[in-house]
Amino acid sequence: MLLKKIFPEERSDHSDCKGFPSGHSAEAFAAAATLENRYGRKAGLPAFALASLATARVEGRKHHWCDVVAGRRSDRAVASC
């Protein structure tokens, strides 16, 4: 992900400097947005509920909250391509 190179941020577990934004949350929310765009809310709503599990990346000390939020915000740009 290009943003990880532009904005190197140390992960909360100090393992590397590829924390921002969360690629897992960006991919999960982009998939949910794509499902909603293609099949409507009946498919999108459960997918967004599952994508919200990206917060586990914070609990696992792999990301800060801002990393997950930034990943979430990038979903629409990816899904609209």
C-alpha positions as CSV (number, residue, x, y, z in Angstrom):
1,M,0.0,0.0,0.0
2,L,1.5,3.3,-1.1
3,L,0.3,5.2,2.0
4,K,2.4,2.9,4.2
5,K,5.5,4.2,2.3
6,I,4.5,7.8,2.4
7,F,3.5,7.8,6.1
8,P,5.7,5.3,8.0
9,E,4.3,4.8,11.4
10,E,5.6,2.4,14.0
11,R,3.1,-0.3,14.9
12,S,1.9,-0.4,18.5
13,D,3.9,-3.6,19.1
14,H,7.1,-1.9,17.7
15,S,7.6,-4.7,15.1
16,D,8.0,-2.4,12.1
17,C,7.0,1.0,10.6
18,K,4.2,-0.2,8.4
19,G,1.3,0.6,10.7
20,F,-0.6,3.3,8.8
21,P,-3.1,2.7,7.4
22,S,-4.4,-0.7,8.4
23,G,-4.4,-2.8,5.2
24,H,-6.6,-5.4,6.8
25,S,-9.3,-2.9,7.6
26,A,-9.0,-1.2,4.2
27,E,-9.4,-4.5,2.4
28,A,-12.3,-5.7,4.6
29,F,-14.2,-2.4,4.3
30,A,-13.5,-2.2,0.6
31,A,-15.0,-5.7,0.1
32,A,-18.0,-4.7,2.2
33,A,-18.5,-1.6,0.2
34,T,-18.2,-3.5,-3.1
35,L,-20.8,-6.0,-1.9
36,E,-23.1,-3.2,-1.0
37,N,-22.6,-1.4,-4.3
38,R,-23.3,-4.5,-6.3
39,Y,-25.9,-6.3,-4.3
40,G,-27.5,-3.7,-2.0
41,R,-27.8,-3.4,1.7
42,K,-28.9,-7.0,2.2
43,A,-25.3,-8.1,1.4
44,G,-23.6,-4.9,2.5
45,L,-24.8,-4.7,6.0
46,P,-23.6,-8.1,7.2
47,A,-20.3,-7.5,5.4
48,F,-19.8,-4.2,7.2
49,A,-20.6,-5.9,10.5
50,L,-17.9,-8.5,9.8
51,A,-15.5,-5.9,8.6
52,S,-15.8,-4.1,11.9
53,L,-13.8,-7.0,13.3
54,A,-10.8,-5.0,12.0
55,T,-10.8,-3.5,15.4
56,A,-9.2,-6.7,16.5
57,R,-6.0,-5.4,14.9
58,V,-6.0,-2.8,17.7
59,E,-6.6,-5.4,20.4
60,G,-3.8,-7.5,18.9
61,R,-1.5,-4.5,19.2
62,K,-0.7,-4.4,15.5
63,H,-2.4,-1.0,14.9
64,H,-3.4,2.2,16.7
65,W,-7.1,3.3,16.3
66,C,-6.1,5.9,13.8
67,D,-4.6,3.3,11.5
68,V,-7.9,1.3,11.5
69,V,-10.0,4.4,10.9
70,A,-7.7,5.5,8.1
71,G,-8.1,2.1,6.5
72,R,-11.8,2.3,6.9
73,R,-11.9,5.7,5.2
74,S,-10.0,4.5,2.2
75,D,-12.6,1.8,1.4
76,R,-14.9,3.9,-0.8
77,A,-12.0,5.0,-3.0
78,V,-11.0,1.4,-3.6
79,A,-14.5,0.1,-4.0
80,S,-15.5,2.8,-6.5
81,C,-12.7,1.7,-8.9
